[in-house]
């Protein structure tokens, strides 16, 4: 049997202070890797072993079944097997089912596993057509409203105050009607959702004194893990469990608040000392997870935050031996970034790091595709956590089906990227992403990744067709469906919360992705910074942060590294890289005479302006300027209009009529119909016109 002194002997001074804090309000501000679960379970064991509480009267609540299971396992190891450790929903549902027959009467409504069917019926009743993606976004918004305790009639004002545009471009009043219809559909079906479990339990506790007295008699000591993730209805339920008592311990870290879109708020954690002025606050800052190098970087990232959570900021103190410095790396495009990541991971695995101890973390799930493909090609096993494999996603399967149909029908203009964009438009893809997060945004990202794959293939093979793209997609899908057990973890930053690995690669760190484009307010941008902080603190020893200047090979490289790296990225390596890049440009030589190439245009064409070459450099520049304007007006990337290779061919051949222009690689009938006359006019404006071939007039 473990003794109370043995319990204390296993703890550091701060953890020991948590265990020894008497009954009453206790706030534990626990940084990443500081042993918060250890402190929480040892506090429970110490209170039980010293006779301060009866373990049968203890309820510890957290947010996932996995975390609750871990609490129970650790408590049993400390000789405490009578304390309850449950999720909020599990604890509430147990009480709801027990008291329903006497408090409400009749059978307990079934809990629906998914809202989509009921939301679909509600939308139909309101005359709103919604596909599965929109239904998911409507369901998520209903969840936010319910956990925020916002009734459907109050939704428009609440959404406006929270800066939340309704999904699918709906007006706030229209969403309010769908919300109301959804509640009616549930009543007609005699079912409830997971939010109802919390709301109904809270309402019953509030209305029925006998139920409240029974619950409060059963549970007298409460402990809440991950308190920064508590939403308003969970807080209301906790208050009803407590009644007039204050025997509650909360554990959390405001710097790890990354779920505000679900209704979570750090305000409850930050305001705990004010609500309980007689309580105890303990800070856990000894980081046992990460090396001093990783900890120092994480500290610098979060130290730059200026939001409300900065008042509870914890500066971590590393306890592990020194390790390698974090690596910062810039790449020309995402494909190069993924390939380099695969090379680094292969080296780590070959050096003895198990593949399961390596993770690649990204902001949005659509970013996984290029890494899935690179790992499959490199023979690196991987596991996709918290989402479907890229080619298993419904929108990707749908997009590939459309592309396959178009290929079989012989459709195509000769411009693979433009053809792909046109085909995927049938699947609802638009040039610009939807505003805000959600399933619609995830769908757009996935379809945009298909466009990116087309651009990558077109850059490698300018004459590639839709058939070639479909073949490439089939090959990639087949390779990525290979079984992958005990492999490298691919996960979003949100899905990585609560996990840790020996080596972590944070990829795609560019403005527009982290912070995400729809993060507009200071609070939203601050949460994006916290996401990067959470990602860094997942690493025990190796940490690599990378970004790519363009999405696809051959892109213009206009992206910028995430603004969050400005305060932490070492200047010297960055300047070295840029100096080397400039030196490489100066070293570029004309393929005709061997002279150095001084301008960007010369380097792109691989000829100097003094040589008698067939490429008209001035014409090439005029064509690029025209292309820029057309692309901006159409809202598409410049390469969708014409690639640089096509412009180079035009500047070399100087086509002056239809037949000559159609002979240029990359120009088909559709391209000619859209842009042909403009191109011929640009060529004619700077070229003497000795006449036309075949007796045809220009055009």
C-alpha positions, -999 to +999 in steps of 0.1 A: +000+000+000+014+034-010+017+058+019+010+096+018+047+103+023+056+081-006+031+101-027+049+133-018+083+119-023+076+113-060+068+150-067+088+181-073+082+211-050+054+226-071+037+193-077+040+187-040+023+220-033-006+209-055-009+176-035-007+193-001-031+221-008-061+214+014-097+211+003-112+241-013-106+260-045-072+252-061-060+265-095-031+247-111-015+266-140+004+238-156+026+244-186+032+218-213+052+188-202+052+198-165+034+167-152-001+180-147-017+146-148+009+134-123+001+163-100-037+158-104-037+121-096-012+124-068-034+152-052-064+129-053-044+100-038-029+123-011-063+136-001-077+101+001-047+086+020-047+114+046-084+110+052-094+145+039-118+130+014-136+097+008-125+084-027-162+075-034-170+112-032-144+123-058-153+131-094-125+141-118-137+153-152-119+158-185-127+160-222-118+127-238-124+091-229-087+085-234-077+111-208-103+098-184-090+063-189-055+075-182-066+091-150-083+059-138-053+038-146-029+061-128-052+063-097-054+025-095-016+024-096-017+047-065-042+025-047-072+046-054-098+026-074-130+042-060-127+077-074-147+085-105-129+098-136-152+107-165-157+131-194-183+158-188-207+141-212-203+107-196-208+120-161-239+140-171-254+112-192-251+088-162-270+113-140-295+120-166-305+084-172-306+077-135-329+106-125-350+109-157-378+085-147-385+102-115-378+139-124-393+139-160-410+105-164-412+082-194-383+067-214-350+085-217-346+099-252-319+082-273-287+101-279-281+106-317-246+098-328-248+124-356-268+155-362-267+154-400-300+137-406-319+160-383-301+191-396-309+180-431-346+177-424-345+211-406-328+228-436-353+212-460-382+225-439-368+260-442-364+257-479-326+256-478-307+231-500-276+219-483-251+193-493-233+171-468-205+197-464-229+225-455-249+201-432-217+195-412-211+233-409-247+239-399-243+211-372-211+227-359-227+261-356-257+246-338-232+230-314-215+263-308-248+281-301-260+254-277-228+251-256-227+289-255-263+288-242-276+309-271-312+302-280-322+303-316-341+336-313-310+352-298-286+337-324-283+367-348-272+391-320-249+365-304-232+356-337-226+392-345-211+399-311-188+368-315-178+377-350-191+344-364-206+345-399-233+318-403-222+289-425-230+286-462-235+323-466-268+322-447-283+353-432-283+351-393-321+350-393-322+322-417-297+302-397-318+309-366-348+293-384-328+262-392-317+260-356-353+263-344-364+237-369-336+213-358-349+215-322-384+207-334-372+177-355-355+163-324-387+167-304-407+149-331-381+120-332-379+119-293-341+121-294-314+143-280-279+153-290-247+154-269-252+191-261-287+183-248-271+158-224-253+187-207-282+212-210-309+188-197-288+176-168-281+212-158-318+221-161-328+191-140-303+199-113-315+235-113-352+226-111-352+196-089-339+200-054-339+163-045-318+155-076-294+183-068-291+171-031-285+135-041-258+144-067-241+168-042-242+141-015-225+117-039-198+140-052-181+164-028-147+169-043-143+179-080-112+181-101-113+194-137-085+187-162-078+209-192-099+237-177-089+261-204-112+241-228-143+244-207-173+260-224-201+279-208-226+250-204-199+228-189-191+255-164-228+258-156-230+221-149-199+222-127-214+251-107-246+231-102-226+200-091-208+222-065-238+241-052-227+264-025-194+245-020-160+254-034-141+221-032-129+222-067-094+219-083-089+231-119-059+224-140-051+242-172-028+263-194-042+295-210-014+293-236-029+260-249-064+274-255-070+264-292-106+254-293-125+287-292-144+277-323-162+251-301-171+276-275-141+271-252-127+302-235-097+308-214-116+334-194-128+308-169-093+297-161-080+333-160-109+344-138-107+315-113-086+334-087-110+363-088-140+341-083-122+323-055-101+349-037-094+326-008-082+298-031-047+285-038-028+290-071+001+269-080+023+272-112+039+242-127+068+253-149+094+225-148+092+210-182+102+173-182+092+166-218+114+188-240+151+197-243+162+232-232+165+241-269+129+232-277+117+249-244+136+281-252+120+284-286+085+277-272+090+303-246+100+329-272+070+322-293+044+326-265+063+355-249+055+376-280+017+372-274-001+403-263-036+389-258-056+384-225-038+350-218-005+368-213-013+375-177-012+338-169+018+330-191+041+304-178+078+305-187+089+269-188+121+257-173+136+227-191+147+197-169+161+175-196+197+174-209+206+196-239+197+185-273+200+197-309+189+232-319+156+236-337+160+237-374+144+264-396+143+256-434+129+274-464+120+257-496+109+268-531+077+248-531+056+224-511+068+194-530+104+202-522+094+208-486+078+174-483+107+156-501+132+173-477+111+163-447+110+127-459+148+127-463+153+141-427+128+116-413+146+087-431+179+099-415+163+100-381+148+065-384+181+052-397+198+067-367+175+047-343+145+070-338+114+048-341+090+059-368+062+061-343+082+087-324+081+111-353+052+135-362+045+159-390+021+185-379+002+210-402-025+236-398-052+222-422-059+186-431-055+192-468-018+198-463-014+161-456-016+150-492+019+161-504+034+144-473+014+112-478+026+110-514+063+118-505+063+092-477+047+066-499+074+073-526+102+071-500+088+039-484+082+057-450+053+042-431+028+067-418-005+070-399-029+098-405-044+109-372-077+127-367-088+126-403-092+105-434-064+098-458-064+124-486-078+101-513-104+087-489-120+121-483-155+123-499-147+156-518-115+141-532-132+110-544-159+131-560-134+154-576-114+124-590-147+110-604-154+142-622-119+143-636-121+107-647-154+114-665-140+144-683-109+124-693-130+096-707-151+120-727-120+134-743-126+169-728-097+193-725-081+224-741-045+214-738-040+234-706-042+209-678-045+233-649-073+253-666-091+221-675-088+208-639-102+241-626-131+239-650-139+203-642-138+208-604-161+238-608-187+211-614-179+198-579-185+233-565-149+244-564-143+282-565-111+302-571-114+318-537-118+299-504-149+304-482-146+327-452-142+311-418-134+275-407-155+244-410-163+216-434-168+239-464-133+253-459-118+218-455-136+207-488-122+237-506-087+230-494-089+194-506-101+204-541-075+231-543-049+204-535-061+186-567-056+217-587-021+220-571-014+184-582-024+193-618-001+223-617+028+201-605+022+176-633+019+203-659+052+219-648+069+185-652+051+176-684+037+206-703+017+184-727+000+164-699-037+159-703-066+150-680-059+113-687-024+117-674-037+135-643-062+107-636-034+081-640-012+100-617-040+103-591-047+066-593-010+057-588-008+080-558-040+067-543-028+031-546+005+038-530-010+057-501-036+030-493-008+006-484-011-006-448+009+017-425+011+005-389+036+019-364+046+047-387+052+085-387+022+104-375+006+129-398-018+152-379-032+186-377-021+209-349-055+206-332-054+168-334-019+168-318-031+184-286-021+162-256+004+141-275+042+141-278+069+126-299+107+125-300+108+144-333+083+169-345+082+186-380+060+217-381+054+223-418+037+248-441+044+277-418+034+306-441+012+336-436-023+326-448-019+291-434-006+300-399-022+323-391-050+310-413-065+336-437-098+338-419-081+348-386-090+385-387-094+397-351-066+401-326-081+373-306-082+350-336-046+357-345-035+352-309-051+317-310-032+309-341+000+318-323-010+294-295-014+267-321+022+271-331+032+270-294+013+238-288+030+223-319+065+232-306+058+218-271+049+184-286+086+177-294+109+160-269+142+164-287+141+172-324+121+201-338+121+213-374+101+243-387+097+246-424+078+267-450+076+269-488+076+300-509+051+286-535+026+259-535+036+241-567+070+237-585+076+266-608+054+290-588+065+326-583+075+322-547+054+350-532+046+334-499+061+347-467+071+328-436+046+329-407+048+362-389+051+342-357+086+332-367+098+368-368+107+368-331+123+334-330+139+326-363+177+329-362+188+357-386+221+342-396+208+310-412+182+329-430+206+354-444+230+327-453+203+310-473+194+342-491+230+351-497+236+316-512+205+320-533+217+354-546+251+339-553+235+311-572+217+336-594+249+356-600+266+323-610+240+315-636+254+316-671+240+322-706+237+290-724+249+306-756+279+327-746+286+317-710+283+353-697+266+358-663+229+364-663+221+397-645+184+400-646+155+378-635+142+376-671+176+365-684+179+339-657+144+326-665+152+324-702+189+312-696+201+338-722+218+372-718+204+402-736+237+408-755+234+374-773+218+370-806+191+346-794+157+339-808+139+348-776+126+384-776+132+395-740+111+427-743+082+408-758+085+382-729+082+410-704+052+426-721+035+391-722+041+386-685+026+420-677-005+413-698-008+378-681-006+394-647-036+417-654-057+389-669-050+366-640-059+393-614-091+402-632-101+365-634-090+358-598-068+329-608-030+322-605-010+335-634+001+301-646-036+292-652-036+318-680-002+307-695+029+291-680+063+308-683+073+280-707+044+290-730+053+327-728+089+318-736+078+299-767+057+328-778+085+353-773+107+330-794+084+321-822+066+355-824+034+340-839+014+365-860-017+345-869-040+317-856-022+288-871+012+300-858-002+305-823-019+271-822+015+256-830+029+268-798+031+241-771+005+247-743-020+265-766-051+248-777-084+259-792-099+270-759-068+290-750-068+306-784-105+316-781-098+332-747-066+349-753-054+344-788-062+378-803-047+396-773-014+377-777-012+383-815-018+420-809+009+421-783+033+404-807+024+426-836+028+458-815+065+452-812+073+432-844+075+445-880+048+429-900+063+415-932+030+397-941+013+366-929+017+330-937-008+311-958-022+344-969-043+346-937-050+379-920-038+381-884-065+366-862 
